[in-house]
Amino acid sequence: MHWEYAKVLPLFVSIENAVLQSDGGMLCQLSCEEGSAQMELFPVLPGVFFLDYKMDTHSCSSMKPVDCPWVEISYCASGRMECRMQDGCCLYMGEGEVFLSRVRNHSQRMDFPLGHYRGLSILVDEEELMDHLPVALQEAGVSLPKLFQRLFAEDDCCLIHRGEEVERVFSGLSSAPPLARQAYLQLKAQEFLLYLSFWEGIGGKKQRAFPPEQVEIAKRVQQRLTQDLREPITIEQLAQEFNISATALKSCFKGVYGMPIAAYRKDWRMRRAALLLEKEGMTVAQAAHMVGYENQSKFAAAFKESMGDSPLEYRRKSKEEIPRG
């Protein structure tokens, strides 16, 4: 079967390199300023493509907001993605959640607040798929126009929170055997469209969208929190500094970064300490001081809670690891 990649690739703002693979998929490198942004593209049905994203960056190019019948259904396996709309409002997709949107509403870039993202997307050309609807979906009475009309009744986007059914559909997709990948993805695409068509609980699943000015404040607060980890900062101080109520600040920060301010800073401190121990060769006392802990016992307890090992165990294991060549 011949798949026209030329129909999909022009949807993206910038693909720096694209290589056709032996399993029929295409490996693409997306434009980003730092880190790496990789996407594997698999044609599975007429008008249906699977996209497998591996992002280790804070931002990269995305699809163009073109007026076409394409719909993207995105699933977050790990990390976090900012889903920015044309009006500037943002929704945030965390682990196990699904974001559905019409491509005409896309921003031209994808942002990842945590600096990494692993996810899968089903890209559907509504018109072409309806002309070649698989027999199983025909017999089940699936109507894509009715489905998407229901999903996008209030807006061109919708977010579904984490649930067992969603996890079941998307689990194992990235690890499908190469020789059976296309057939496996065909079945999974039909399964999810069938699930969406008959799931009555989709109403009321839309998450609150944050206005761009609040998102900008949350990002400035994040920069402030990570500038000097030795400086004690309270939420009240941050709210006053950025001229926002403490309640609104806590809400929008958690919406953007997926965790409360205190938990985020603690996590950042521990990850920074891990790098200081592993890469910089610092002692436990030095690393503790650099991330704002003067009490080594408290630092050791916090580090083990976050990283799973004590600081000394972590440093020892990092030295014992054999470099991979």
N, C-alpha and C positions, 0 to 999 in steps of 0.2 A: 504494500500500500504506500502511496506517495504522499508525504506530508509537506505542506508548503510553509516552511519556516519564514519565508519572505512575508507572509501575512502577519506574523507575530512580531518579529524583530523590529520593524519600524515603529511599533508602539512605544519602545523604550527611548528615553532621552539620549543615553549614550552607552553603547556597548563597545568596550575597548578591544575585546578579542572574543572570537567565537570559534569553537572547534567541534566538528561533528564526531561523535563517539561510536564505537563499534556496536553498542546496544541500541542505536537509533536516536539517542538523546544528543543534546548539544550543550557543551559547557561554555558559559559566557562569563567574562569579567566585566563588571559594571564600574563606571567611573566613580572614584571616591578620592578625597584629599589625603586621607591617612588610613592605614590598615589595608584590609582586603574585603572585596565584595564579590562573591561568587554565586552564580545561579546556574542550575542545570535545568534544561528545558526538555520535556518529553511530550510528544504528540500521542494521544491515546484514543481519541475518537474524532470524527469530523466535527470541527469547531470546539474541541476540548484539548487543553494542554495542561500538564502538571509542571509546576515550577518548584524547585528545591533550592531554598536560599541558605547560604552559609556566610554570615556577615560578622566580621571582626573589625568594626568601624563604628563611628558615631553618626555617619551620614553618607549617603550615596545617591546616585541618580535613580529615578524611578520611571514609571510610564507617563506618557503625555496625556493631558486631559482632552482626548479627541472625542468628537461626537460620533460614537459607533455603538453597536449592540453588545460590546464585550462587558462581562461581569467578572470580577475577581473575588474568589472565596479563599481567604487566607487563614491558616492555622499556625499558632505560635507553639513550637515545641519547647523552646527555652529562650531566655532573654526577654526583651520588651521592644515593641515597635510603636512609634508615633504615627498615627493615621491622620494626616492633615488634609482637610477639605479645601475646596477652592475659596470658600469664604474665610479661611484662616482658622476656623475652629478645629480642635484636635480631640480625637479619641485615642485611648491607649490600650493596646492589646498585650496582655500578659500570658504567661505560660498556661496552655490548655484552652485558651480562648480562640474564638473564630470571628474574623471581621469580614463582612461582605460589603462590596461597594461597586458601583458602576464606574467604569474606567473614565467616563466623561467628567467625573467628580474628583479625579486624582490630582494630588500635588505632583510636581515634577521631581520630587526627591523623597527618599525614605530616611527617617531619623530613628536612631536606636539609643535611648537614654542611658542604657547600661553599657554601651560600647560593644555589645555582641547580640546576635540573634540567630536562631536556627528555626526555620519554618517552611511550611509547604503551602502552595497555592494551587487552586484549580481555576484556570482561566477559561471562561465559557463564552463562545460566540452564540448568543441566543438563537439567532435566525438560522445559522448553519446547522446547529445541533437539532433544532426542531425539524429541519428538512431530512435529517438522517437519525431520528430518534431510535435508540436501540429497542428491540422487541420487548424486552422486559419492562422498560419504562412505558412503552405504549400500552401494554396489557395492564399495567397498574394504573393507567389513566393519568400519568404525569403530564402537566401542562406548564411549560416553562414561563409563558406570559403570565399565567395566574400566580405561579410561584414568586416570580420577581416583583409582580405588582403588590403582592402581600408583604414581601420582605422590605420593599422600598416605598411603602404607602405614605410615610411621613417625610422621608428624606432619601437621598441616594446612597445611604450607608446604614449599616446595622451591625451591632456587636452582640455575639452570643457568649455568655459566660461559660466557664468551665463546667463540664458535665460528663458523666460516664459514657453516654452514647457517642458524644463527639470524640472522646478519647479512643473509644473502640474503633471507630471508623478510621481515624488517622494513625493509630498505633502501627508501627512496623513498616510504614511506607518507605522510609529511607533505606531499610535493610532488605528489601525484596531482592531475590536472586536475579542477577543481571539478565539471564536468559529468559526469565519469566516476568521481567519487570513491566513490560508493556501490557501484557494480559492482566497482570495483577492490578495495575493502575486503572485499566479499563473498568474492572469490576468495582474498585473502590470509588471511582468517580460516579458510577451509576448508583452505588449504595448511598453515597452522601446526598445526591440529588433526590433519591427516593425518600431518604430520611427527612430532608427539609420539606418535601412536598406534603408529608403527612404528620409532621410534628406540630401539634396544637399549641405547644408551650412557647412558640417563638415570639408571641406578643408580649410586650413589656420587658423584653430583654435588652433594650437599647441602653447603653451606658451614657452617663452625662458627658456632654462635650464641653471642653474648657475653652473659653475665649482666648485669642492670641496674647492679649496683654497679661493674663494670669500665667500662661505657659512661659512667657518671657521672664516673668518674675521668678517662677520656680527654677528656671535654668540659671538665673543670676544667683539665686540663693545656693544652688548646688555648687557653683564656682566659689562662692564665699565660704561654704562649709569645708571645701577641700583645699583652700589656699594654704592655711597654716593649721595643721591638725593639733598643734599644742595649745591653740587659743580656745578657751572655754566660750561657748556661744549658746544663748538661750533662744527659744522660739520668740519670746517677747522682744528681745533685742533685734532679731531678724525682721519681725513684723514692723517694728518702729523704723528700722533702717530702710525698708523697702516700701513703706507707706501702704501697708495692707493689714487687714485684721488677722489676728492669730488663727482664728477659725478658718478663714479663707485660705491662709497660707498653708495650714496643715492639710486641708482638703486638696488643693491644687498640686502641692508637692507629692502627696501620696498618689494622686491620679497620674502624674507624669512618671514618677520613678518606682511606683509599685510598693512602696514601704514608707513608714513614718520617718520624719526627719532624723530623730535620734537613732533609729535602727539603721538608716542609710549611712549616717556618719560613722557609726560603730563598724559596719561592714567595710566601709572604705578604709578606715583605720587598720583593720586587721589585714586586709589585702595589701595595703601599703607596707605594713610591718612584715608580711610574708616576703615581699620583694626585697626589703632591706636585709632580711636574714639570709635569703637565698642568693641574691645577686650582688649585694653590696658587702656581704661578709661581716655585718655588724654583730656585736654581742646582743644578748637579750636585753640588757639594760639600755644599750644605745638605741635599739629599735623601739623599745617601750617609750623612751624619752621623746623620740622623734614623732611619735604618733599621739603624744599627749598624756602618757601614763607615767606618773612618778612612782607609783606603787607596783613593783614587779609582780607581786602575787595576784593583784587584780588584773594586770595585763595578761599574765599567763592563763588565768581562768577564762577571760574574754576571748583570748586567742584560741584556746582549745575548743571552746563552744562554737566558734565560727569555722575553724579550719580542721577540726577533728583530731589534731595532735597538739601537744604542748609545743612552745617555741623551740625548746632544745631538740625535741623529737623531729620537728619539721625541718630544722636546719641540718640535723644529722642525715635524714632521709634524702634531702636535696643534694647533699654532697656525695651520697652513695649512688645516686642515679647515674647510669651509664649514658653518655650523650648518644643520641640517635643520629646515625649518619645515613 
